[in-house]
Amino acid sequence: MSELTGISLTEDKEYLIIERFHGLLKKFKCSNYSHLYFMAREPERNDLREELIDHITTKETSFFRDLAPFEALRKTVFPRLLEQCRRSAEKRRLKIWSAACSTGQEAYSLAMVLQEMGVSPKEYQIMGTDISRMAIESARQGSYNRFEVERGVPPALLERFFETNSRNWKVKDSLKESLSFVQMPLHRPFMLPDSFDLIVCRNVAIYFASEPRTELFNRVSRHLQPHGYLLIGSTETAGDLGNLFSEIHLEPRAVFLQKK
Ligand SMILES: C[S@@+](CC[C@H](N)C(=O)[O-])C[C@H]1O[C@@H](n2cnc3c(N)ncnc32)[C@H](O)[C@@H]1O
């Protein structure tokens, strides 16, 4: 699993494999888990590898998760970054990356904050990435059930940014503008043509062992603009990155790392 996703599964997590891959034994006509494992190593079994990734990843997320960082973005980080972009000679766009975005709620929350601030989608670009094909397809659709929207979207924003048939709430095209979703793993070296003003990389490194976790934050931060911000999960630490970042405490419970 670690090779496929970077996720570290110690022996005490064996139950997770059994619980999550049980259905795949039947689907891929495997008699046991080692058969499934060897099949997944066959070069042409990309279909099985995608399914393993979709099943083993924990996609827990919500709109405006942890709230405090979104307040800090609205009050402090976005105004600072927008000012820099507007002042730049070429009036460049604000570039944001939601890394390991799961089913898209994080990226859409960032877009809602910006649009609520009156920022036009022409002034920003948000890219959401995730290793799971299923998560990315769902993020692109931007359709959520009652439980998902009630977990975080205030009624006024629901009214402004979603359309509903009373069973599902679909993100309006106006919010999807300047937002893209791409399937991309983070645990291996990757190439990106852009560097970003803000990278949000929350609640994914917690599934990695200590060294790969620090490598992940290192790799991600290479794509930050000088003085750009990295936001990690509220219960996470970035490891030994003190040489690269200064910690900025904005709201209570909103710690950003600013590239030196
Ligand atoms: C718990 S969710 C976090 C979602 C969101 N960032 C948040 O904090 O609400 C973790 C996400 O990380 C993704 N993930 C796990 N391993 C990954 C990897 N190696 N590369 C990219 N994404 C990965 C999973 O597919 C999942 O969607």
The ligand as an SDF file (V2000), in Angstrom:
LIG
                    3D

 27 29  0  0  0  0  0  0  0  0999 V2000
   -8.8410   12.7940    4.9150 C   0  0  0  0  0  0  0  0  0  0  0  0
   -8.8610   13.3410    3.2490 S   0  0  0  0  0  0  0  0  0  0  0  0
   -8.4780   15.0550    3.4540 C   0  0  0  0  0  0  0  0  0  0  0  0
   -9.2550   15.9290    2.5150 C   0  0  0  0  0  0  0  0  0  0  0  0
   -9.0660   17.4370    2.7360 C   0  0  0  0  0  0  0  0  0  0  0  0
   -7.7170   17.8490    2.4820 N   0  0  0  0  0  0  0  0  0  0  0  0
   -9.4860   17.8280    4.1370 C   0  0  0  0  0  0  0  0  0  0  0  0
   -8.6320   18.0830    4.9750 O   0  0  0  0  0  0  0  0  0  0  0  0
  -10.6930   17.8650    4.4010 O   0  0  0  0  0  0  0  0  0  0  0  0
   -7.3330   12.6330    2.6650 C   0  0  0  0  0  0  0  0  0  0  0  0
   -7.2350   12.6110    1.1440 C   0  0  0  0  0  0  0  0  0  0  0  0
   -5.8780   12.3190    0.7940 O   0  0  0  0  0  0  0  0  0  0  0  0
   -5.8820   11.5480   -0.3900 C   0  0  0  0  0  0  0  0  0  0  0  0
   -4.5950   10.8420   -0.4880 N   0  0  0  0  0  0  0  0  0  0  0  0
   -4.1340    9.7990    0.2330 C   0  0  0  0  0  0  0  0  0  0  0  0
   -2.8920    9.4400   -0.1710 N   0  0  0  0  0  0  0  0  0  0  0  0
   -2.5660   10.2970   -1.1630 C   0  0  0  0  0  0  0  0  0  0  0  0
   -1.4100   10.4590   -1.9910 C   0  0  0  0  0  0  0  0  0  0  0  0
   -0.3520    9.6490   -1.8700 N   0  0  0  0  0  0  0  0  0  0  0  0
   -1.4120   11.4330   -2.9020 N   0  0  0  0  0  0  0  0  0  0  0  0
   -2.4680   12.2690   -3.0370 C   0  0  0  0  0  0  0  0  0  0  0  0
   -3.5940   12.1670   -2.3150 N   0  0  0  0  0  0  0  0  0  0  0  0
   -3.6420   11.2010   -1.3750 C   0  0  0  0  0  0  0  0  0  0  0  0
   -7.0790   10.6090   -0.1920 C   0  0  0  0  0  0  0  0  0  0  0  0
   -7.5360   10.0880   -1.4170 O   0  0  0  0  0  0  0  0  0  0  0  0
   -8.0850   11.5370    0.4950 C   0  0  0  0  0  0  0  0  0  0  0  0
   -8.9760   12.0870   -0.4190 O   0  0  0  0  0  0  0  0  0  0  0  0
  1  2  1  0
  2  3  1  0
  2 10  1  0
  3  4  1  0
  4  5  1  0
  5  6  1  0
  5  7  1  0
  7  8  2  0
  7  9  1  0
 10 11  1  0
 11 12  1  0
 11 26  1  0
 12 13  1  0
 13 14  1  0
 13 24  1  0
 14 15  1  0
 14 23  1  0
 15 16  2  0
 16 17  1  0
 17 18  1  0
 17 23  2  0
 18 19  1  0
 18 20  2  0
 20 21  1  0
 21 22  2  0
 22 23  1  0
 24 25  1  0
 24 26  1  0
 26 27  1  0
M  CHG  2   2   1   9  -1
M  END
$$$$
